[in-house]
């Protein structure tokens, strides 16, 4: 008789809790299931109620258990949205209070030390108890913020003042996206503290219509964001006092990571400055691709050559004009041709907008398109204005528009199209018909019927 003593093995007990990584994905998907309020200039009641319902669901998820609390709070505080100015005031008050810590009535110097007290009858010796570490429940919203957008409600940008930014600078969250669009009261001294503090993590910055800003904030931003190589998107739309000096500094320091730039309405930006920016971005990517150090010059370049190029930028104020030497298009053309002889390595720019720049001439406009085609052929979005004819010219139409210099684009915004003829527009559209997905033509008075027929048919 064979006796088999088989031990009964109990099945492994499964954990009743989902892993926090999976919960974070679920809550993030729930938050991204509806469009954000900041993506629209005006909010509809249906969208507002939908976003409020989602945030109420996340708030209820915080009360389920401790394992659900932290992923839900992270999703809830990831990108705060303000429906009223009162919501923004409460949000700012939360930052003004600073980090919440557990209060303790004992003296900080006497914590954990031996203390003796004498009375009339006896002497008592006791020890102060060390305080317990602060409870993370209820204090994790501040480090979870990654995006701040102050464009909604519509009156909020005009309500924001310099003390508000100083409050955010004193208790800075780890932001990656910051939008200060339409905050027209902000100056250089107001922007500099928060920009320098957020530089290590910042990937997107929107300064649209902050018209009081000059080259100084752009240079400081480039200096602090350059070593981290994380800044990918920068919008300077409507900042009329920003010129070539800030743009060239931006290309030198942040050309390795920058993918989107908007300098529309920066009327002090010239064609030579924009060409130098595009060339410096390509040079920075070339350094990184060749494995060279950022602080070392490329092989074959003179040590002071790039400093001379920066000094060539024409200043905006009289003091800057005395400091910098003017740039000539022939000098820029020679430098572009010199870079073209090297091994081709494309830049990282995917979006460029420079419509409304008054100093761009038609001759410099062609060099800009040539630089884009040769060194930034991966560009997908381009917004430009047809340059105005030179003073005293009788023919205002741009008969020599370089339609073949444009790279393979997916989105094209063409401003001041009144200087182009219908045949030129038709040639341009047919040249980009294979890759073009969106096109916007502004200020076009004399577009023929054949252009519209071709657009509709394609």
Secondary structure, DSSP 8 states (H G I E B T S, - for coil): ---------------SS--HHHHHHHHHHHHHTS--GGG-SS--HHHHHHHHHHHHHHHHHHTT-HHHHHHHHHHHSSB---SSHHHHHHHHHHHHT-S------S-GGGTT-EEEEE-SS-EEEEE---------TT--SGGG--EEE---STTHHHH--HHHHHHHHHT----SEEE-TT-TT--HHHHHHHHHHHTTT--EEE-TT-TT--HHHHHHHHHHHHTTT---EEE-TT-TT-BHHHHHHHHHHHTTT--EEE-TT-TB-BHHHHHHHHHHHHHHHHHHHTT--TTS--TT--TTHHHHHHHTS--SSHHHHHHS----HHHHHHHHHHHHTS--------EEE-TT-TB--HHHHHHHHHHHHHH-TT--EEEEE-----TT-S--S-TT--GGGS---SEEEEE-GGGS-HHHHHHHHHHTTTT--EEEE-S-SS--HHHHHHHHH-
